[in-house]
Amino acid sequence: MNDIAIKAERLAKKYVINVGDAASETLSEGVTSALSRLLRSIRRSTTSATHREEIWPLKSASFEIRRGEVVGVIGRNGAGKSTLLKILSRITEPTSGRAEIYGRVGTLLEVGTGFHPELSGRDNIYLSGIILGMNKSDIDKKFDEIVEFAGISRFVDTPVKRYSSGMYVRLAFAVGAHLEPEVLIVDEVLAVGDLQFQQKCLDKMHQIGDQGRTVIFVSHNMQAVSRLCRRVLLLDKGELAADGSAQDVVSKYLHGGSGSGCLREWNDPAKAPGDETARLLAVRVKNALGETTSAIDISQEILLEMEFEVLRPGWVLTPAVVLTNGEGLDLFETFDLDPAWRHQSRPAGQYVSTVRIPGNFLTEGSFFVSPACFSVTPSHVQFYEREAVAFQIIDRMDGNSMRGDHPGEMLGVIRPQLQWGTRFSSR
């Protein structure tokens, strides 16, 4: 048991909305909700129990994490990631089950938590250390390193309420990472910082793991998760859907739903997205060779193929695709404006539409494809299947992509290879 940092047994969390008592919370939540409980008790006599609605953001999650492990937690929005972290951080209590955590815990869950807004950065550093059980001399030894890492030397004596969100996050991470908690819990809040600072944070978390301390890292950035973590937990609708190597679990997440991730088919017409006008039959991701695949080299062309059936002739239909990156940002929406069918009504039958994304256009990372079909006159959406399939762009860093010989982090949500020209002007 000495090598166990976290042990979770059947963790579950319930919230009751509209009417009734909420699930048990922390001491601060209990104090602030005393008046609410009194008002609810008055309302109960006049409100039917049928108005109660139970929400279970987390359902019976069990796992163990050993000391020195850097573990990723992934899942779509609403999967239960934040609820799990709040339980592990002692911000809220589970409705059932228990979590045993061995050692001090440092948390960075969201902007605006953890610091007293009226106190300066300096005072908050010392306050955080005291809360972690450190004495002043121990904090003194880490103080300069924290300030330098956060890059706030000019503002260390300024109240943190005047900090930008980026400054706040930099200081919060620096405090959590450098005051040496045995367990460091970091949520997607790192997305607030710039890319250079994000890379510093990833490097620091690697270092923390190498020192034998434990890191739990939550992110929608599958590239960062794959680079940082050897082990990943996948949450889906409040349940622990997978626990294994980063490569296997990230692949399962990207390839979620029916099909293999890069291929999704609807063989049952009753379950296919669509209406009485048209329905979606299949979506595929292919490389330049026409092979269906979920991993594509950054320099290769990408083919997104959607197969659909027109059920009622006479409609002018436009296929479309929305491309979303691994951080949930919709990069673009593109329409099929092929002159052969633009403004032309379609006879009943099956169609295959293909959109080509050039190589050296997207950056490395994960992407989700949402196929759609709509008509303008009358205005109507026949189907829109959010994140039907997924694929990953791989940069092999062999000098043939837009990055050239640049070894560092690349900025931006796309990475187009543009034409450059330089001429010598004069001395």
N, C-alpha and C positions, 0 to 999 in steps of 0.2 A: 504493500500500500504506500510505501515511502516515495515511490516514483510517480504516484498519481497526483495531479494538480487539481483536476476537476472530476467529480463523479456525479452524474445526473441520473436520477431514477424516476421514470414515468412522470416527467414534468408536464403539467397541464395548467392552463390559465383560462379562466372564464370571466367574461364581463356580462353584466345584465344591463340592458338599456331600457329606456322608457320608464319602467316602474320596478321597484324592488331594491334590495340591498345589492350593492356592487360586491364583487369578490374582495377578499381581504387585501389591504394595501399596506404600505409602509407606515411608520409612525406619523410622519409629516402629512401623508395623505389622509390618515385617520383623523388627525386633529382638524385639518381644514374642512373635512366633510361632515363634521358633527352636526352643524346646522342643517345640512342637506338631509341627513338621516332623520332628523326630527321632522322636517317638512314631509319627507316620504311617509313617515309613520302616520301623519295626519291624513295624507292623500289616500292611504291604502284602503280606508274604509269606504271610499267612494269610487275606487278604480278597480276594474276587473282584472283578475290574474291573467286573463287571456292576452292582455296587452304587454306582458313581459316577453322579452326576446333575449335569448342567451347567445352570446358570441364566444366561440372557443378559438382564439388565435393560435393557441398551442395545445397539442393533444399528445400526451403520453410519450414524450421524447426521452430516450435513455442512451447514454454514451459515457465513455471515460476518455479523458485527455491526460496524457503523461507530461511530466516536466520536460521542458525543452522543445515540445512540439509547437509548430506554427500551423494552426488549423484555420482553414477558410470556412465561412458559412455563406452559402449562396441560396438563391431562390427568388422567385418573382415577387413583386410588391404584394403584400398581404399574406405572404407564406408563413410568417411567424418569426422572422429573424430578429426584429427589434424587441419583440416580447421576450424571446429567449435571452437576449443580452441583458435586458432590464432585470430579469430574474437572477442571472448569474452575477450581475453588478449589485444586487440587493436593493435596487430601486423599487422593485415590487416583489411581492411574495407569490409563489405559485398557489393555485387553487388546490391542487393535489400533487403528490410526488415531492421529491426533495432534491436539493443540490448541495453537495459538499465541496467547498473550495478551500484548498490548503495554501495559506499564505496571503500576503497583502494583494489587493486587487486595484489596479489603475484602470480607469475607464475614460473613453472619449466617444460619447454616443451622439451628441448633437450640439450645435452651436448654441451657447447661452446657458449651458449647464456646467457646474463644477467650480465656477469662480464667483466671488462677490463683486457685483458691478461697481460698487463705490470704492473698492480698494484698488490700489495700484497693482501693476504687474508684479512688482517686488513683493508686496504683502501677500498676494495670492500664491506666489511660489512657496513662501514659508508656511502659509496656512494649509496648502495642499500637502506639504511634507509632514506637518504635524498630524493631519488627519490620517496619513498613512502610518503614523507611529514613529516617525523619525525625530531625532533631536536636532537642535539648531546647528550644532557643529557638523553633523552629517549633511544638512541642507547647504551650509556654507560651502562645503567642498564641491557641490554640484551646481551652485548658483551661476557662476560665470559660463559654464558649459551650456546650461539651459538657455540663458539669454542669448548666447552666440548662435545656438542652433535655431532659435526662434527668430533671430534677426530683429530684435526689438530694443536694442541697447539705448536708442534715443528716447524711447517711450516707456522705459521700465518703471519710472515713477509717476506715470500717468494713469488715472483710473481706467480700468479695462472697459468700462462702459463707453469710452471714447475710441476704443479700438475698432478697426474694420473687421469684418468677419474673417478675412484672411489672417490678420494679425492674431486674432483671438484663437483661431484654430492652430496656428503655428505654436503659440505659447502653450495651449492646452496639450498638444501632442508632446512638446518638449518636456513639459512637467511630468506627464505620464510615463514617458520613456526613460527619462534620466533619473527619476527618484527611485528607480529600481524596485518596482512591485514584482512579486513573484508571478503574477498573472496580469497581462495587459490586454484589455478589450478595446478594439478600435472599430467603429462603425463607418459607414460610407461618408461620414463627415469630411474625410480627406479630399473629397471631390471639390471642396471649397477652395483649397489651396492651388497655387499654380503648379504646372507639371514638374518644374525643377524641385519644388519642395516635396511634392508627392514622391519623387524618386528618392529624396533624402529620407523620407519616412519609411519607404520600403526597405532601403538599405539598413536603417536603424532597427527595423523589426527583425530582419535577418540576423543582425548582430545580437539582438536580445535572445533569440532562439539559440544561437551558438553559445551563449553564456549560460544555458541551462534553464532559462526562464520561459514561460509559456505565453504565447500570443494567440488571440482569437481575432480574426480579421474578417469583417463583413464587407462585401463589395459587389457591385454589378459589373465591374470590370474583370472579365474572365482572364484577360491577358495578365493583369496584375496578380490575380489569385493563382494562376498557373505558375507564375514566376516565383512567388513568395512561398506558397504552401505545398507541402508534400501530401497533406491529408485535407480532405474537404467534406463537410456535412452539407447535404442538400435538403432543404425544407420545402414541402409542398402542401399547401392548405393546412398548415399547422402540424403536419406529421413529418417525422424523419424519413425521407424517401430513399436516401442513400448515404453511406458512410464508407469512404475508401480513398484510394489514391486520387490526387488532384486531376490527373489525366482522365481517369475513368469517370469520375463524378462530374467534372465539367463537361465531358462529352455527353453524358446522360442528360444533363441540364439543357445543353444546346440541342440535343436530339429528342427533346421531350415531345409528348403527344404520340399519336399513332404514326407508324412509319419509322424511318431511320433518321429523321432530322433533316436530311437533305432531300427527302422524298416523303410526301404526304398524299395519300390517296383516300378517296371516299367511294367504297364499293357499294354501300347501301344508299340508294337515292334518298331515302327518308331521313338520313342523317347528314347529307351533303349540304353545305352552306348554299343558300339561294332561295328563290321563290318560284312562282309559277311561270316566270319569264325565262330565267336562266339559273343554272346551278354549277358550282365548282366541282370538278372531278379529280384533279390532281395538281400538285405543285412540285417542281423539281429544281434543284440547284446543280448546274453542270459546269465543268471546266472547259477550256478551249478545245479539248479533244472530244467533247460531247459525253464525257463520263460523268455519271451522277456521283457527286462527292460532297463531303462536308468540310474538307480542308483544301484551300486553293492558294497557290503561290501568289504573292502580292503583285508580281509582274504579269500574271496570266489574266486573260479575259474571263469574265464570269457571265454565265447564261442563266437567267431566271425564266423558267418555263411554266406557264399555267395552262391547264387543259380544262375547258368548260363546255357545257352543252346549252344550246339555245332551244328552249322548249316551245316558245310561242313565236312564230315568224312575224316579221314586220317591224321589229324594234331596232333602233339605231343604238348599238351598245358599244361602250368604250372600256376595254380592259385597262387596269391600272395596277401599280405596285407601290407600296410604301416601304422604304428601307430604314430600319432602326438599328442603332449601334448597341453594344453591350451595356452602355450606361443609360439606356432608355431614351436617348435623343433621336427623334425622327430626322434623318439626314435629308431625305428628299422624297417627293412623290412624282412618279412619272406615268404618263398616259400613252396608250397605243394610238398614234396619229398616222398610221399606215394609210396612204391615199386610197388604197384598194378598198378600204372599209370605212374610212371617215365619211360621215354623213350618209352612209349607205345602210339600208335595213338588211338584216341578216336572215337568211332562211333557217329553218330548224335544222339542227345537226350539231356535231361536235367540232370544236375549234381548238387549236393550239397557238397561243401567243407567246413570243419570246422577246425579252428585253436583254440587251447586251451591255454590260458595264465594262469599260476598258480596263486593262491592266494598268498598274501604277496610278490608280485613282483613289481607291480606298486605303485607309491606314490599316496597320495590323490590328487584330482583335476579332470580336464576335459580332455577328450581324443577324438580324431577324427580318424575314420577308413576309409582308402582309399583302396578299392578293385581293383585288377588288374588281367589281364590274358595275358600271352605272350608265344611265341614260340621261340625256339633257332635256329632251322633249318627248314625253313628260319627264320632269326631274325625279329620278328614282334611283336608289341603290339596290342592285340585284343581290349582291353579296359583298361582304368585307370580312375576311378571316384574319384576325389579328395574330401576328407572329406564327404563321402556319408552319414555316420551316426555318432552319437556321444554318449558318455556315461560319467558318473561321478563316480569316486571312492570315497567312503565315509569311513573315519576312525572314528569309534565311540569312540576311546580312552578308550576302556574297558579293556585294558591289554592283549588282545589276538592277537594283531598284532605285527609286527616287532618292533614297538616303545616301547613295554613293558610298563613300568610305566613312561617313559620319557614324561614330559608335554610340552616341548618346541618345537621349530621349528626343523624339520628334514632336513638335507642337502641332495642334490642329486636329479636327475631327475627320478630315480627309487628307490625302497625301498625293495630289496630282503631280505627274511629271511634266513640267512645263518646258517650253523651248527657251533657252537662254542664248545670248550672244554677247561677246565682249570684244571691243576693238581698242587698240592702243591709241590714245589720243595724242598726248605729248608729254614731255618731261616738265 
